[in-house]
Amino acid sequence: MSSAEPQPELWHFSYVDDNSLNIHHESGLGRAMPRNRPSALPERLPERLSQRLPVRLPASLPRHLPGQVIAAAAAAGARAQEAYARSELARRLALAREACPQEVESGKPRLLRLVGEAEVLLEPIRRPRRQLEIPKSSNPQVVMILPGFATRPGRMRYLARQLEAAGHITKRWGQGRNWGPDPDRFAQLEARLAALHARHGRKVVLLGWSLGGLYARELAKRHSYAVAKVITMGSPFSGSPRANNVWRAYQFITGHSVDAPPIPADLAQKPPVETVALWSPNDGVIAPRCAAGRPGERDRALALRCTHMGFTYDPQVVFALLEELERTGS
């Protein structure tokens, strides 16, 4: 059997005056030693301690070292704070924490409604059991689908398949995930709309969910010659842009205020084509009044009973859209 390894010991140091310090062992033994490291420290300790682990001290222990360290740390912290204050992250966090009077957010869905959006988690279980009898359309349309904020076109795929089952032609917006508006993205959308119009030789129906509906309305204002109809689903085109539960996240992610989008737009102005707004009193994200709009801001508003996420899969949304596409003019 090999001898047991020596166990680490605990030593305590404290200054006595400017020239000496106390060294205390965990056993309680101790004595005053010079400030500088002694050349034969173990021999000067009691005999029974000299056979244990040696004491290691720095060559010099300046009395004001803690104060110097604290001052250096404080200076480094100040520099870090200044760098952070100038950073893009700080700017975006300031946008997300922006003070907002309560009346500006008036009408936004309550927390219980927002929690209700978790119903989308049950959709993978419900969908395989759902059987929809989709009637064939006598008036097939070309439909460009624009997804909501921070979502990708795949979120709209189930809805697109139901429209295709009726005989409609559905097209993606061609932009991937929707991270908010910018001039380049909008220019690409305009080119996409023009290309679809030219390829199919007919006007296109713009179907937008949430933020995608705002894109659809602005596209129709600028290119009404290529748009047959605009259909928005839970899109906040009316009222306060802060009457919802996502404007802070929106400002942090996009880096701009909801009051100052990078593309100038009068959201409430109705496009010069037929415009229909689908809205729901059960919406947990957007204030229902903002999605329904006022007379003159849309042609018709249809109330449904679905969540905000439900606009992408709820059967009543599917049939409401099929009816709207069926009555679309050329």
Secondary structure as a PSIPRED ss2 file (coil, helix, strand):
# PSIPRED VFORMAT (PSIPRED V4.0)

   1 M C   1.000  0.000  0.000
   2 S C   1.000  0.000  0.000
   3 S C   1.000  0.000  0.000
   4 A C   1.000  0.000  0.000
   5 E C   1.000  0.000  0.000
   6 P C   1.000  0.000  0.000
   7 Q C   1.000  0.000  0.000
   8 P C   1.000  0.000  0.000
   9 E C   1.000  0.000  0.000
  10 L C   1.000  0.000  0.000
  11 W E   0.000  0.000  1.000
  12 H E   0.000  0.000  1.000
  13 F E   0.000  0.000  1.000
  14 S E   0.000  0.000  1.000
  15 Y E   0.000  0.000  1.000
  16 V C   1.000  0.000  0.000
  17 D C   1.000  0.000  0.000
  18 D C   1.000  0.000  0.000
  19 N C   1.000  0.000  0.000
  20 S E   0.000  0.000  1.000
  21 L E   0.000  0.000  1.000
  22 N E   0.000  0.000  1.000
  23 I E   0.000  0.000  1.000
  24 H E   0.000  0.000  1.000
  25 H E   0.000  0.000  1.000
  26 E C   1.000  0.000  0.000
  27 S C   1.000  0.000  0.000
  28 G C   1.000  0.000  0.000
  29 L C   1.000  0.000  0.000
  30 G E   0.000  0.000  1.000
  31 R E   0.000  0.000  1.000
  32 A E   0.000  0.000  1.000
  33 M E   0.000  0.000  1.000
  34 P E   0.000  0.000  1.000
  35 R C   1.000  0.000  0.000
  36 N C   1.000  0.000  0.000
  37 R C   1.000  0.000  0.000
  38 P C   1.000  0.000  0.000
  39 S C   1.000  0.000  0.000
  40 A C   1.000  0.000  0.000
  41 L H   0.000  1.000  0.000
  42 P H   0.000  1.000  0.000
  43 E H   0.000  1.000  0.000
  44 R H   0.000  1.000  0.000
  45 L C   1.000  0.000  0.000
  46 P C   1.000  0.000  0.000
  47 E H   0.000  1.000  0.000
  48 R H   0.000  1.000  0.000
  49 L H   0.000  1.000  0.000
  50 S H   0.000  1.000  0.000
  51 Q C   1.000  0.000  0.000
  52 R C   1.000  0.000  0.000
  53 L C   1.000  0.000  0.000
  54 P C   1.000  0.000  0.000
  55 V C   1.000  0.000  0.000
  56 R C   1.000  0.000  0.000
  57 L C   1.000  0.000  0.000
  58 P C   1.000  0.000  0.000
  59 A C   1.000  0.000  0.000
  60 S C   1.000  0.000  0.000
  61 L C   1.000  0.000  0.000
  62 P C   1.000  0.000  0.000
  63 R C   1.000  0.000  0.000
  64 H C   1.000  0.000  0.000
  65 L H   0.000  1.000  0.000
  66 P H   0.000  1.000  0.000
  67 G H   0.000  1.000  0.000
  68 Q H   0.000  1.000  0.000
  69 V H   0.000  1.000  0.000
  70 I H   0.000  1.000  0.000
  71 A H   0.000  1.000  0.000
  72 A H   0.000  1.000  0.000
  73 A H   0.000  1.000  0.000
  74 A H   0.000  1.000  0.000
  75 A H   0.000  1.000  0.000
  76 A H   0.000  1.000  0.000
  77 G H   0.000  1.000  0.000
  78 A H   0.000  1.000  0.000
  79 R H   0.000  1.000  0.000
  80 A H   0.000  1.000  0.000
  81 Q H   0.000  1.000  0.000
  82 E H   0.000  1.000  0.000
  83 A H   0.000  1.000  0.000
  84 Y H   0.000  1.000  0.000
  85 A H   0.000  1.000  0.000
  86 R C   1.000  0.000  0.000
  87 S C   1.000  0.000  0.000
  88 E H   0.000  1.000  0.000
  89 L H   0.000  1.000  0.000
  90 A H   0.000  1.000  0.000
  91 R H   0.000  1.000  0.000
  92 R H   0.000  1.000  0.000
  93 L H   0.000  1.000  0.000
  94 A H   0.000  1.000  0.000
  95 L H   0.000  1.000  0.000
  96 A H   0.000  1.000  0.000
  97 R C   1.000  0.000  0.000
  98 E C   1.000  0.000  0.000
  99 A C   1.000  0.000  0.000
 100 C C   1.000  0.000  0.000
 101 P C   1.000  0.000  0.000
 102 Q H   0.000  1.000  0.000
 103 E H   0.000  1.000  0.000
 104 V H   0.000  1.000  0.000
 105 E H   0.000  1.000  0.000
 106 S C   1.000  0.000  0.000
 107 G C   1.000  0.000  0.000
 108 K C   1.000  0.000  0.000
 109 P C   1.000  0.000  0.000
 110 R C   1.000  0.000  0.000
 111 L H   0.000  1.000  0.000
 112 L H   0.000  1.000  0.000
 113 R H   0.000  1.000  0.000
 114 L H   0.000  1.000  0.000
 115 V H   0.000  1.000  0.000
 116 G H   0.000  1.000  0.000
 117 E H   0.000  1.000  0.000
 118 A H   0.000  1.000  0.000
 119 E H   0.000  1.000  0.000
 120 V H   0.000  1.000  0.000
 121 L H   0.000  1.000  0.000
 122 L H   0.000  1.000  0.000
 123 E H   0.000  1.000  0.000
 124 P H   0.000  1.000  0.000
 125 I H   0.000  1.000  0.000
 126 R H   0.000  1.000  0.000
 127 R H   0.000  1.000  0.000
 128 P H   0.000  1.000  0.000
 129 R H   0.000  1.000  0.000
 130 R C   1.000  0.000  0.000
 131 Q C   1.000  0.000  0.000
 132 L C   1.000  0.000  0.000
 133 E C   1.000  0.000  0.000
 134 I C   1.000  0.000  0.000
 135 P C   1.000  0.000  0.000
 136 K C   1.000  0.000  0.000
 137 S C   1.000  0.000  0.000
 138 S C   1.000  0.000  0.000
 139 N C   1.000  0.000  0.000
 140 P C   1.000  0.000  0.000
 141 Q C   1.000  0.000  0.000
 142 V E   0.000  0.000  1.000
 143 V E   0.000  0.000  1.000
 144 M E   0.000  0.000  1.000
 145 I E   0.000  0.000  1.000
 146 L E   0.000  0.000  1.000
 147 P C   1.000  0.000  0.000
 148 G C   1.000  0.000  0.000
 149 F C   1.000  0.000  0.000
 150 A C   1.000  0.000  0.000
 151 T C   1.000  0.000  0.000
 152 R C   1.000  0.000  0.000
 153 P H   0.000  1.000  0.000
 154 G H   0.000  1.000  0.000
 155 R H   0.000  1.000  0.000
 156 M H   0.000  1.000  0.000
 157 R H   0.000  1.000  0.000
 158 Y H   0.000  1.000  0.000
 159 L H   0.000  1.000  0.000
 160 A H   0.000  1.000  0.000
 161 R H   0.000  1.000  0.000
 162 Q H   0.000  1.000  0.000
 163 L H   0.000  1.000  0.000
 164 E H   0.000  1.000  0.000
 165 A H   0.000  1.000  0.000
 166 A C   1.000  0.000  0.000
 167 G C   1.000  0.000  0.000
 168 H C   1.000  0.000  0.000
 169 I E   0.000  0.000  1.000
 170 T E   0.000  0.000  1.000
 171 K E   0.000  0.000  1.000
 172 R E   0.000  0.000  1.000
 173 W C   1.000  0.000  0.000
 174 G C   1.000  0.000  0.000
 175 Q C   1.000  0.000  0.000
 176 G C   1.000  0.000  0.000
 177 R C   1.000  0.000  0.000
 178 N C   1.000  0.000  0.000
 179 W C   1.000  0.000  0.000
 180 G C   1.000  0.000  0.000
 181 P C   1.000  0.000  0.000
 182 D C   1.000  0.000  0.000
 183 P H   0.000  1.000  0.000
 184 D H   0.000  1.000  0.000
 185 R H   0.000  1.000  0.000
 186 F H   0.000  1.000  0.000
 187 A H   0.000  1.000  0.000
 188 Q H   0.000  1.000  0.000
 189 L H   0.000  1.000  0.000
 190 E H   0.000  1.000  0.000
 191 A H   0.000  1.000  0.000
 192 R H   0.000  1.000  0.000
 193 L H   0.000  1.000  0.000
 194 A H   0.000  1.000  0.000
 195 A H   0.000  1.000  0.000
 196 L H   0.000  1.000  0.000
 197 H H   0.000  1.000  0.000
 198 A H   0.000  1.000  0.000
 199 R H   0.000  1.000  0.000
 200 H H   0.000  1.000  0.000
 201 G C   1.000  0.000  0.000
 202 R C   1.000  0.000  0.000
 203 K C   1.000  0.000  0.000
 204 V E   0.000  0.000  1.000
 205 V E   0.000  0.000  1.000
 206 L E   0.000  0.000  1.000
 207 L E   0.000  0.000  1.000
 208 G E   0.000  0.000  1.000
 209 W E   0.000  0.000  1.000
 210 S C   1.000  0.000  0.000
 211 L H   0.000  1.000  0.000
 212 G H   0.000  1.000  0.000
 213 G H   0.000  1.000  0.000
 214 L H   0.000  1.000  0.000
 215 Y H   0.000  1.000  0.000
 216 A H   0.000  1.000  0.000
 217 R H   0.000  1.000  0.000
 218 E H   0.000  1.000  0.000
 219 L H   0.000  1.000  0.000
 220 A H   0.000  1.000  0.000
 221 K H   0.000  1.000  0.000
 222 R H   0.000  1.000  0.000
 223 H C   1.000  0.000  0.000
 224 S H   0.000  1.000  0.000
 225 Y H   0.000  1.000  0.000
 226 A H   0.000  1.000  0.000
 227 V E   0.000  0.000  1.000
 228 A E   0.000  0.000  1.000
 229 K E   0.000  0.000  1.000
 230 V E   0.000  0.000  1.000
 231 I E   0.000  0.000  1.000
 232 T E   0.000  0.000  1.000
 233 M E   0.000  0.000  1.000
 234 G C   1.000  0.000  0.000
 235 S C   1.000  0.000  0.000
 236 P C   1.000  0.000  0.000
 237 F C   1.000  0.000  0.000
 238 S C   1.000  0.000  0.000
 239 G C   1.000  0.000  0.000
 240 S C   1.000  0.000  0.000
 241 P C   1.000  0.000  0.000
 242 R C   1.000  0.000  0.000
 243 A C   1.000  0.000  0.000
 244 N E   0.000  0.000  1.000
 245 N C   1.000  0.000  0.000
 246 V C   1.000  0.000  0.000
 247 W H   0.000  1.000  0.000
 248 R H   0.000  1.000  0.000
 249 A H   0.000  1.000  0.000
 250 Y H   0.000  1.000  0.000
 251 Q H   0.000  1.000  0.000
 252 F H   0.000  1.000  0.000
 253 I H   0.000  1.000  0.000
 254 T H   0.000  1.000  0.000
 255 G C   1.000  0.000  0.000
 256 H C   1.000  0.000  0.000
 257 S C   1.000  0.000  0.000
 258 V C   1.000  0.000  0.000
 259 D C   1.000  0.000  0.000
 260 A C   1.000  0.000  0.000
 261 P C   1.000  0.000  0.000
 262 P C   1.000  0.000  0.000
 263 I C   1.000  0.000  0.000
 264 P C   1.000  0.000  0.000
 265 A C   1.000  0.000  0.000
 266 D C   1.000  0.000  0.000
 267 L C   1.000  0.000  0.000
 268 A C   1.000  0.000  0.000
 269 Q C   1.000  0.000  0.000
 270 K C   1.000  0.000  0.000
 271 P C   1.000  0.000  0.000
 272 P C   1.000  0.000  0.000
 273 V C   1.000  0.000  0.000
 274 E E   0.000  0.000  1.000
 275 T E   0.000  0.000  1.000
 276 V E   0.000  0.000  1.000
 277 A E   0.000  0.000  1.000
 278 L E   0.000  0.000  1.000
 279 W E   0.000  0.000  1.000
 280 S C   1.000  0.000  0.000
 281 P C   1.000  0.000  0.000
 282 N C   1.000  0.000  0.000
 283 D C   1.000  0.000  0.000
 284 G C   1.000  0.000  0.000
 285 V C   1.000  0.000  0.000
 286 I E   0.000  0.000  1.000
 287 A C   1.000  0.000  0.000
 288 P H   0.000  1.000  0.000
 289 R H   0.000  1.000  0.000
 290 C H   0.000  1.000  0.000
 291 A H   0.000  1.000  0.000
 292 A H   0.000  1.000  0.000
 293 G C   1.000  0.000  0.000
 294 R C   1.000  0.000  0.000
 295 P E   0.000  0.000  1.000
 296 G C   1.000  0.000  0.000
 297 E C   1.000  0.000  0.000
 298 R E   0.000  0.000  1.000
 299 D C   1.000  0.000  0.000
 300 R E   0.000  0.000  1.000
 301 A E   0.000  0.000  1.000
 302 L E   0.000  0.000  1.000
 303 A E   0.000  0.000  1.000
 304 L C   1.000  0.000  0.000
 305 R C   1.000  0.000  0.000
 306 C C   1.000  0.000  0.000
 307 T C   1.000  0.000  0.000
 308 H C   1.000  0.000  0.000
 309 M H   0.000  1.000  0.000
 310 G H   0.000  1.000  0.000
 311 F H   0.000  1.000  0.000
 312 T H   0.000  1.000  0.000
 313 Y C   1.000  0.000  0.000
 314 D C   1.000  0.000  0.000
 315 P H   0.000  1.000  0.000
 316 Q H   0.000  1.000  0.000
 317 V H   0.000  1.000  0.000
 318 V H   0.000  1.000  0.000
 319 F H   0.000  1.000  0.000
 320 A H   0.000  1.000  0.000
 321 L H   0.000  1.000  0.000
 322 L H   0.000  1.000  0.000
 323 E H   0.000  1.000  0.000
 324 E H   0.000  1.000  0.000
 325 L H   0.000  1.000  0.000
 326 E H   0.000  1.000  0.000
 327 R C   1.000  0.000  0.000
 328 T C   1.000  0.000  0.000
 329 G C   1.000  0.000  0.000
 330 S C   1.000  0.000  0.000
